[in-house]
């Protein structure tokens, strides 16, 4: 697929997330452009929710960087998800920060 010539909306650069002895996400490189339809599919424990939580700035990566509109996402406040205008649709009910 030919990519538009503009800044990616969401970008993961060598992102990993580890919890104690478990690696939830391992060296993820991903680019999503505005207007693209994107779905994460995988089995239980494959890192889908962790990846979405990193986009929403609810979880800090262990390694690598996540970008939104060219700016690195960094956890600074509980409202960082709302500022980024990124929402997560999950199996269990939750409310935005």
Backbone as CSV, one residue per row, in Angstrom:
resi,resn,N_x,N_y,N_z,CA_x,CA_y,CA_z,C_x,C_y,C_z
1,UNK,0.836,-1.173,0.000,0.000,0.000,0.000,0.887,1.245,0.000
2,UNK,0.594,2.189,-0.858,1.363,3.432,-0.919,0.966,4.328,0.250
3,UNK,1.954,4.848,0.959,1.706,5.684,2.125,1.612,7.160,1.717
4,UNK,0.680,7.907,2.326,0.596,9.341,2.067,1.889,10.027,2.484
5,UNK,2.188,11.140,1.852,3.420,11.864,2.174,3.144,12.911,3.248
6,UNK,2.885,12.447,4.451,2.708,13.337,5.585,3.125,12.601,6.847
7,UNK,3.107,13.311,7.949,3.536,12.747,9.217,2.603,11.624,9.640
8,UNK,3.152,10.508,10.080,2.295,9.435,10.586,1.455,9.923,11.767
9,UNK,0.243,9.411,11.891,-0.604,9.761,13.020,-0.089,9.076,14.288
10,UNK,0.183,7.770,14.181,0.713,6.996,15.306,1.913,6.211,14.813
11,UNK,2.979,6.226,15.597,4.178,5.497,15.192,4.850,4.872,16.418
12,UNK,5.174,3.596,16.302,5.931,2.874,17.311,7.318,2.618,16.739
13,UNK,8.348,2.964,17.485,9.731,2.739,17.046,10.441,1.857,18.062
14,UNK,10.641,0.581,17.685,11.348,-0.391,18.538,10.785,-0.440,19.958
15,UNK,9.463,-0.509,20.063,8.799,-0.459,21.367,8.678,-1.850,21.980
16,UNK,9.088,-1.940,23.232,8.925,-3.159,24.023,8.311,-2.788,25.360
17,UNK,7.544,-3.720,25.910,6.998,-3.551,27.259,7.138,-4.877,27.982
18,UNK,7.844,-4.819,29.115,8.057,-6.009,29.927,7.474,-5.793,31.319
19,UNK,6.891,-6.860,31.851,6.397,-6.895,33.225,7.128,-8.033,33.918
20,UNK,8.005,-7.721,34.834,8.810,-8.738,35.533,9.445,-9.690,34.513
21,UNK,9.057,-10.944,34.508,9.655,-11.936,33.598,8.840,-12.152,32.331
22,UNK,7.827,-11.319,32.073,6.951,-11.490,30.907,7.115,-10.314,29.942
23,UNK,7.341,-10.616,28.667,7.397,-9.579,27.635,6.038,-9.517,26.960
24,UNK,5.322,-8.399,27.133,3.990,-8.232,26.541,4.094,-7.764,25.093
25,UNK,5.049,-6.875,24.810,5.278,-6.346,23.459,6.787,-6.381,23.238
26,UNK,7.206,-6.906,22.083,8.637,-7.072,21.832,9.058,-6.378,20.538
27,UNK,9.791,-5.271,20.675,10.385,-4.536,19.550,9.389,-4.248,18.430
28,UNK,8.248,-3.654,18.787,7.200,-3.324,17.821,7.577,-2.083,17.017
29,UNK,7.527,-2.208,15.703,7.660,-1.082,14.779,6.371,-1.032,13.983
30,UNK,5.679,0.106,14.064,4.349,0.224,13.467,4.110,1.668,13.076
31,UNK,3.537,1.885,11.898,3.184,3.233,11.454,1.743,3.226,10.977
32,UNK,0.936,4.147,11.516,-0.465,4.292,11.127,-0.662,5.732,10.680
33,UNK,-1.166,5.893,9.450,-1.413,7.229,8.902,-2.874,7.622,9.099
34,UNK,-3.128,8.922,9.166,-4.488,9.426,9.316,-5.357,8.889,8.191
35,UNK,-6.555,8.459,8.546,-7.494,7.939,7.560,-7.412,6.433,7.371
36,UNK,-6.358,5.802,7.888,-6.241,4.352,7.784,-7.135,3.693,8.827
37,UNK,-7.686,2.549,8.470,-8.450,1.728,9.396,-7.498,0.667,9.913
38,UNK,-7.342,0.577,11.229,-6.347,-0.310,11.807,-6.986,-1.162,12.897
39,UNK,-6.680,-2.463,12.886,-7.217,-3.387,13.876,-6.072,-4.228,14.430
40,UNK,-6.047,-4.403,15.736,-5.100,-5.320,16.376,-5.825,-6.632,16.630
41,UNK,-5.266,-7.718,16.138,-5.865,-9.032,16.315,-4.814,-9.967,16.896
42,UNK,-5.201,-10.735,17.882,-4.278,-11.700,18.461,-4.920,-12.410,19.626
43,UNK,-4.296,-13.464,20.045,-4.799,-14.252,21.153,-4.628,-13.557,22.490
44,UNK,-5.183,-14.166,23.516,-5.064,-13.657,24.869,-3.593,-13.570,25.264
45,UNK,-3.189,-12.418,25.786,-1.805,-12.246,26.238,-0.826,-11.884,25.141
46,UNK,-1.326,-11.526,23.948,-0.422,-11.232,22.833,0.053,-9.775,22.787
47,UNK,-0.456,-8.917,23.687,0.018,-7.534,23.756,-0.901,-6.497,23.142
48,UNK,-2.110,-6.886,22.739,-3.046,-5.936,22.122,-3.407,-4.794,23.078
49,UNK,-3.883,-5.145,24.255,-4.295,-4.121,25.226,-3.113,-3.282,25.680
50,UNK,-1.972,-3.898,25.861,-0.769,-3.159,26.261,-0.395,-2.152,25.185
51,UNK,-0.484,-2.540,23.918,-0.182,-1.635,22.810,-1.136,-0.444,22.821
52,UNK,-2.431,-0.697,23.002,-3.409,0.391,23.058,-3.167,1.290,24.264
53,UNK,-2.791,0.697,25.386,-2.509,1.502,26.571,-1.291,2.401,26.357
54,UNK,-0.329,1.953,25.563,0.836,2.800,25.263,0.444,3.938,24.322
55,UNK,-0.457,3.692,23.368,-0.951,4.763,22.500,-1.676,5.805,23.332
56,UNK,-2.457,5.366,24.306,-3.240,6.260,25.157,-2.437,6.896,26.291
57,UNK,-1.144,6.608,26.340,-0.261,7.130,27.386,-0.691,6.685,28.774
58,UNK,-1.266,5.495,28.858,-1.634,4.919,30.145,-0.563,3.967,30.646
59,UNK,0.306,3.520,29.739,1.413,2.630,30.068,2.661,3.135,29.355
60,UNK,3.744,3.268,30.071,5.020,3.719,29.494,5.770,2.501,28.933
61,UNK,6.290,2.596,27.701,7.093,1.482,27.173,8.347,1.272,28.015
62,UNK,8.798,0.015,28.095,10.064,-0.283,28.748,11.217,0.217,27.876
63,UNK,11.095,0.006,26.559,12.090,0.460,25.579,11.366,1.042,24.372
64,UNK,12.049,1.920,23.655,11.510,2.494,22.431,10.623,3.698,22.695
65,UNK,10.044,4.220,21.612,9.228,5.426,21.689,7.946,5.283,20.887
66,UNK,6.881,5.927,21.391,5.596,5.985,20.712,5.348,7.446,20.370
67,UNK,4.902,7.703,19.124,4.663,9.071,18.659,3.218,9.242,18.212
68,UNK,2.663,10.413,18.475,1.344,10.805,17.986,1.503,12.135,17.272
69,UNK,1.173,12.165,15.977,1.341,13.382,15.161,2.763,13.925,15.238
70,UNK,3.745,13.021,15.256,5.143,13.436,15.254,5.712,13.806,16.603
71,UNK,4.872,13.801,17.639,5.339,14.145,18.985,5.383,12.893,19.844
72,UNK,6.471,12.728,20.570,6.620,11.558,21.437,5.569,11.593,22.529
73,UNK,4.900,10.450,22.710,3.917,10.317,23.783,4.666,9.983,25.057
74,UNK,4.435,10.783,26.075,5.074,10.553,27.370,4.015,10.756,28.438
75,UNK,4.001,9.883,29.407,3.015,9.986,30.475,3.370,11.181,31.349
76,UNK,2.466,12.167,31.381,2.688,13.351,32.211,1.515,13.607,33.146
77,UNK,0.290,13.371,32.670,-0.898,13.573,33.503,-1.924,12.507,33.165
78,UNK,-2.945,12.419,33.978,-4.001,11.453,33.704,-4.830,11.868,32.495
79,UNK,-4.683,13.112,32.046,-5.451,13.594,30.903,-4.697,13.445,29.593
80,UNK,-3.525,12.816,29.581,-2.753,12.716,28.348,-3.500,11.964,27.261
81,UNK,-4.321,10.993,27.626,-5.124,10.262,26.646,-6.117,11.212,25.980
82,UNK,-6.803,12.019,26.751,-7.788,12.949,26.190,-7.115,13.991,25.317
83,UNK,-5.929,14.438,25.707,-5.189,15.421,24.917,-4.829,14.857,23.556
84,UNK,-4.454,13.584,23.513,-4.055,12.958,22.261,-5.252,12.614,21.394
85,UNK,-6.465,12.671,21.941,-7.695,12.346,21.215,-7.678,10.927,20.676
86,UNK,-7.151,10.006,21.444,-7.105,8.600,21.064,-7.917,7.836,22.093
87,UNK,-8.824,7.006,21.631,-9.647,6.233,22.547,-9.475,4.745,22.300
88,UNK,-9.742,3.970,23.305,-9.602,2.521,23.262,-10.971,1.885,23.453
89,UNK,-11.281,0.915,22.639,-12.511,0.155,22.779,-12.120,-1.227,23.265
90,UNK,-12.547,-1.589,24.459,-12.103,-2.829,25.066,-13.319,-3.705,25.383
91,UNK,-13.059,-4.967,25.741,-14.138,-5.887,26.079,-14.862,-5.475,27.353
92,UNK,-14.139,-4.901,28.304,-14.765,-4.520,29.572,-15.048,-3.030,29.580
93,UNK,-16.134,-2.620,30.255,-16.468,-1.194,30.284,-15.416,-0.383,31.036
94,UNK,-15.124,0.777,30.514,-14.201,1.682,31.171,-14.583,3.098,30.793
95,UNK,-14.108,4.050,31.553,-14.401,5.446,31.245,-13.122,6.181,30.947
96,UNK,-13.169,7.174,30.055,-11.965,7.939,29.750,-11.493,8.720,30.951
97,UNK,-10.208,9.042,31.021,-9.674,9.770,32.178,-10.242,11.170,32.280
